[in-house]
Amino acid sequence: MHSENRTSLLSFLCVSTLLSLTSILRAEDWPGWRGANSDNHAPEDTNVPIRWDLESGSNIAWKTAIPGRGHSSPIVIGEMIFLTTAEAEKQTQSLLKFDRESGQLMDQWVLHRGTLPRRIHPNNSYASPTPVYDGENIFVAFHTNDAIWLTSITPAGQELWSVRVCEYKPNAFQFGYGASPVIEDDLVIVAAEYDGPESGIYALNRHTGKQVWKRKRPQNLNFASPVVATITGQRQLLIAGANTIMSYDPQTGRTVWSIDAGTEAICGTIVWDGRRVLISGGNPVAGTWCVSADGSQKLLWDNPVMCYEQSLLTIKNYVFAIADNGVVYCWRTRDGTEMWKKRLFSGRVSASPLLVDDRIYIAAQDGTVYVISAIPDRFDLLAENRNGDSMFASPVAVDDMLYLRCATGVGEKRQEYLVATGEVALGNSRPGN
C-alpha cells in the first residue's frame, strides 16, 4: 500500500473513532473533571437557578445522603450520576450511582477494601479524584495500598479491569492524592507525582488497562490533574508543578514545550485562553503565572495572588481567580491588567469556580455558594446561597440542574449530601434522605 494511502486510511480511522465517541457522549453529559471540554464551562443552554435554600427546600429538587466522605465532583451520564466516596470506618473506597431524576442512591460498588493510606492531610479525603467517562465505561482512580489504582467499570457496575498504575508512597509529606484521570482517544491518562522513583504521568489503553507510555516526572510531591486541550492548533497535554509548566504530546508523552514558571506543588488544573496558558499555586512560592502556549517559552506575566487548591476560570480574553483569602480578581489575559478585585468572603476555598452562561458559581469551604456575573468591567454579586457547613467538591451544572456535594455537621456528626438545585416549586421538591 502506498504511504499516502496508508496516511489517508489512518486519518479516516482516527476521525471515525472520534465521531463514534462524540455520538455516544451526549451534549448534556458531564463526563469528568471540569466537564466535556475540561474548562469548567457548563454546556450551552444550561439554565440553573441563581438562588435556592437548602433548609426551606426552595429550588431544591432533591437531597440525598452520601455514605462516607470524598472531595470528588459528580459526573453526569445520561440519566445517572456517579460519585466516588470512602468510608474510613469500613476501610472502603467505592463508586456510587444515583438516579438523576429522583436522587435515589441506586448502587454502591466497593472497589477497594482494607487498603486506605495510613496518613493523609486532614483537609484531603480518600476519594478526591473525579471519575471520567469515555462514552462507554467509567474510569476511577484511587490512592490505595501504597499505589495508584485505576479501575474500568461499566455504568451497570461490571468491573472490566483494575490495574496498579504505579507505587505511590510519599516520604516527606503524607498528604494523600487528588489528581483526576483524563481521556484522550484510546488512552486514559493518570498523573502520579510524588517524591519517589515512580513519579510520572502514565497513559493506559482504555480498553485493556495496559500501559502505552510513561513520562517520568521530577521526584516532587504534586497534586495537579493533567488536562488535554487544543491550543495554537495542537493537541497538548498540560500540567504544572516542580517549578515548570509542561506541554506533552498526549499520544506519545513526548515533550512539546516547557518553561520554568510556577512553583513546586500545584493543586489546580491549567486553564487556557487563545495562545496562553495560566496556572496559580502557592507552595512554597505564591503566585499566578501566564505563559505562551506556542512553544516560544515566554512568561507573559505573573503576580503574587495565590489560588492553591482551586483552579482559575477563563472566558475569552479574561481570567477570574478566587484567591485563598476570599478576594476575587478579574485580569486581562494578554497582559495581566487587573480589571477589578473584590473581597467576597473571609474564609477558605477548595472548590473550583464554575461558569454557567454569563454567571460564575463560587463554592466556599464553609458551604456558601456565591453567584457573580462573568463580566470584566465590574464586580457584580448576584446571590449568596448557604449549603450546610462545608463544601470541598466543585459544583456541576447540566441542563436545568446544579449538583452540589456538601455536608452538615463536623467530626463524627458530619454528613455529606448530593444536592440537586433547579427551578422547582417548593411543593414539588424531593428532600430525599
N, C-alpha and C positions, 0 to 999 in steps of 0.2 A: 504494500500500500504506500502511495506517495506520502511524503511528510505533510504536504498541505492538506491532504485528505484526512490524515490522522488528526491533525490540528482541528479541522472542522468538526470531526466526529467527537473529539474530546470537548470542544466548546458546546456542541449540541447536548451532550450528556450532562455537562455541568448546568446549563440553562434548564434542562428538563428536570434535574434534581431540585433546583431552586424553585421552579414553578410548582412542583408537586408538594414541596414543603409549604409554600405560600398558600396553596389551596387548602391544606389541612389546617393551618393556623388561621383562625378567624380574626377579622379586624378588631373584634371586641374582646379578644383574649388578652390577658396579661401574663405572658409565658415565663417570665423570670425577673431577676433583679433589674429594676429600673425600666421594665416594660419591653415591648417588642423591639423598639429602636435603641434601647439602653440609654435613653436620655431623660427618663422620668417625666416624660410628657404623656398625659392621658390621650387616648385616641380622639380623633375629631368627633364632634357631635356628642361628646361626653357631657352630661348635664347633672351635676350633683349639687346638693344644697350648700348654701353659704352658712346657714345657721341650723343647729339642731340642739337637742337637750337630752342627754342620756338619762337623767333622773326622771323627767316627766314623760319621756318617750316621744317627744315631738321630733318628727322627721327621723325616727329610728325604726327601720324595717324589722330588724331582729338583733338579738344579743345572745350569743352562745358561749357558755363556759368552756375554756380550753384546759384540758388536763396538762399539768406541768407548766414549764416555762420555756420561753425562747425569744430571740430577737429577730428571727427571720420574718420577712414580709410574706403575705399570702400571694399565691399565683392563681389566676383565674383561667379555667379551661372549659369552654362551653358552659354547661350548667353546674359545674362543680368548682369548688375552691380547695386548694391543697396548701398545707401549712406544716412545718416541722415543729417538734416540741421535744423536751427532755424532762423526765421525771426523776429527780435526784434520789428520792427515797426508794424508788424501784430500780434505779440504775439502768434506765431505758432511754433510748433515743428513737423517735417514731415519726412517721409521716401520717398526718391526719387528712381526712377527706370530709368536706362539708357540702350539703346541698345548697346551691346558691340562692334558690328561691326562698327556702324556709330557714336556712341557717342550721339545720339539723346536722349533728355530727354523725356521719354515715359509717365511717370505718376508722380504725386506728391500726396501723401496721408497724409493729416493733421491728426495727432494722438492726439494732444493737442492744445487747443486754449485758450488764456487769462489767463494762469496759470504759466507763466515763473517765476523763482525765482526773488525775489526783488533785490538781490545783488549776484554777483559772482566776482571772481578775474578777473581783466581786461585782463589777458592773457589766461583765460579759455573761454569756449563757452557754449551755452545752448544745444549743440549737440556734446558732446565729446565721450561718449561710442560708440564703434563699434558694429553693429548688429551681430547676429550669426544665421547660418542656420543649421538645423538638418537633411537635406535631404528631408524634406517635407515643412517646414514652416520657417519663419524668426521671430526672437525674438528681440525686440527693447526696450532698457531701456532708460528712460528719468527721470531727476530730474525736477519735475513739481508739482505745487500745494502743496508745502512743503512736498513732499513724493517722493519715488522712485516708478515709474510705469513701469510695464513690459507688452508689448503687443505682442501677437502672430498674425501674418498676413501671408497670402499665397503670393507666388510670383505674383499672379494675383491681389492682393490688397484686398482680403476679410479678414476682421478682425475677428479672431476666438474668442479671448478673450483678455481682458485688465484688469489687477489686480493691486491694490495698494499693493506693496510688504511691505512697512513699512514707517513710518514717517521719514523724513529727514530734520531736522531743526537745522543746526549747530548754536552754540551760539557764541563762541569766534571769529571764523573766517568764514565769509560767502564767501567761495571760490568757491562754486559750487560742481560739481560731475564729475567723469571721469571713473569709473570702468566699464569694458565691461563684459557682461554675457558670460557664458561658458556652453557648452552642455556636459553631461555625461550620456550615455544611455537614460533613460526616464526622466532625470532631466535637468532643466535649472537652473543654479546656479548664484546667484547675491550677490555681496558684497556691503553692505551699511554701511560704518563705519564713525561715527561722534561722537561728544561729547554730546550724548543724549541717552535716555533709550532704544531705539530700534536699537542701533548699533549692527550689526550682519552679518552673512552670511546666506542666505536663499536659500533653494532648493525647486523648484516648479515642479510639474508634467507638462511636456511639452505639454501634450495633453489637460489638463483641467485648468492649472494655479493654482491648489490647492497646498498649502504648504505641503511638505513632511517632511522636517526637518528644524530646525533653530539652528544655533550655535551662542550664544552670543559672542560679541567681546568687547574689552575694549571701554569705552566711550572716544574715541580718534579720532580726525579727521585724516582720512587716505584715499588715493586715488588709491591704488593698485588694479589691476584686478587679480582675482584668476586664477590659471592655474591648469589643471589636466594632469599628466604625469605618465608613468610607470617608476619608479626608484627603483633599488635594487629588481626588480621582483614584485613590489607592486604598484597598482594604488594609487596615492596620490594627494589630493587637497592642493595646496601650496599657501601661502600668507605671506607677511612680513608687519610689522608695529607694532606700540605700543611697540617698543624695543624688539620684538621677531620675530623669523621665525617659522612658524607653518605648520605642516602637518596634514591633516584630511582625514578620510575615506570619499570619495566623495558620497558613497551610504547612509551613516548614519550620517555624521557630527562628528563622534567620533574622538577625538584627537589621532593621531598615534605617533607623537613626537613633541617636541617644544624645542627651545633653545633661551636663552637670547642673542640676537645679533641683529644688525641693529640699527634703530633709530625710533623716534616716527612716523613721517609722511613719507610714501613711495609712490611714484607715479609709479615707474617701476614695471614690471612683473618679477617674479622669472624665472631664467634660470637654466639649469642643464647640467651636464656632467658626465656620468657614475654614480658614487655613491655620487656625490657632487651637492650642490645647491648653487646658487650665487645670490646676490642682491646688488644694490647700491642705496644710497639715501643721503639726506643732511639736514634734518630738525629735531631737532636742531644740530645733530651730522653728520658731513660729512664723508662718507666712503664707502668702498666696502667690503663685507663680503662673505666668502666661508665656508660652514658648511657641515658636513657629513649628508647624507640623509638616513642612515641606522638605525636611532634611537639611535645612540650612544651619541648624544648630544655633538659633538665635533666641536668647532670652529677651522677650519683648518688653516685659515689665514685671515688677513684683511689688509687694507691700507687706507689712508686718501683721496683717489680720489672720487670725487662726480659726479655721474650721477643722477640728481634729477628727471627730468621728463622722460627721455629716458631710455629704458631698455638696458641691456647688450646683447651680442650676443656670443653664444658658437659654436665652432666646436670641433671635437674630440681632447681632451686634452688641449684645449686652449680657452681663452675668450678674446673678444675685448670690449673695453669701449671707448665711446666718451664722455669725461668729459665736464662739463658745461663751462669750459674755452677754449674749442675747441682743446684740446690736445687729441690725440688718443693713446690708450695703447693696448698692447697685453701681457697677462700674461699666464703662465702655470698654469693649474687649480689644479694640485695636490699639489703645494706648494706656488703658488703666485709669482713665479720668473718672473720678468719683462723681456720680450723678446725684446721689443723696445717701445719707445714712440716718438711721433712727433706732433708738433703743426700743425694743419690742417687749422684752421681759428681762428678768434679772437672774433666772435660773440656768439650768444646763439644757443641752440639746444633743440627742444622738441620732434621731431620725433625719432623713434627707428630705428637702423640700420637693413638693410635687406641683407640676403645672397642669392646671385644668382650664382649658380655654384661655381666658385672659386673667386668671387668678392663680395665686400661689398658696398652697396649703402647707403650713409650717407646724410640725408637732413638737412641742417642748417636752422635756423629760418629765415634767410634773403632770402631764396628761392634757394640757391645754393645746388645742389646735387653733392657730391664728390663720385668718384668711386675709391676704393683702392683694392689691392689684399688681399685675405684672407689667408695670409701666416704668420707663426710665426717667420721666420728667418730674415725678413727685412720689412721695410715700403716701399710700392710701390704705388705711386699715379698714377692712370691711366687717370683720366679725371676730369674736373670741368664743370658743366652744370648749367647755370643760368635759373631760372624759376620764372619770375616775381619778386615780392618784399617780399613775405613771404610764409613759409610753416610750419604748425604745425602738420599735419597728417602724419602718416608713409606711405611710398611708398608700393605698392603691385605689385608683378610680377607673371604673369600667361601666360603660353605658350610663345608667342613671343612679349608680350606687358608689359610695365611697366606703372602702373597707378599712377598718382600724383594728389593730391589735393593741389593746390597752389593758390596764389592771387596776383593781381596787385593793386597798389594804397594803400592809407591809409585813415583812418577815413571814412567819408561819400562816398569817391570815391573808397573805397576798393571793389573789385570784385573777388569772388572766381571762380575757374575753375577746372573741372575734365579733365585731360590731359592723352592721351594715346601715349606713345613713343614706336616706333618699327622701325625695319629696312625697311623703305619705301622710295621710290624715292620721291624727292622733288615735282615733278609734280603730284604725287598721294596722297599727304597729304590732309586731310579734316579739315580745321581750325575750323569748327563748328561755335558756336555763339560768 
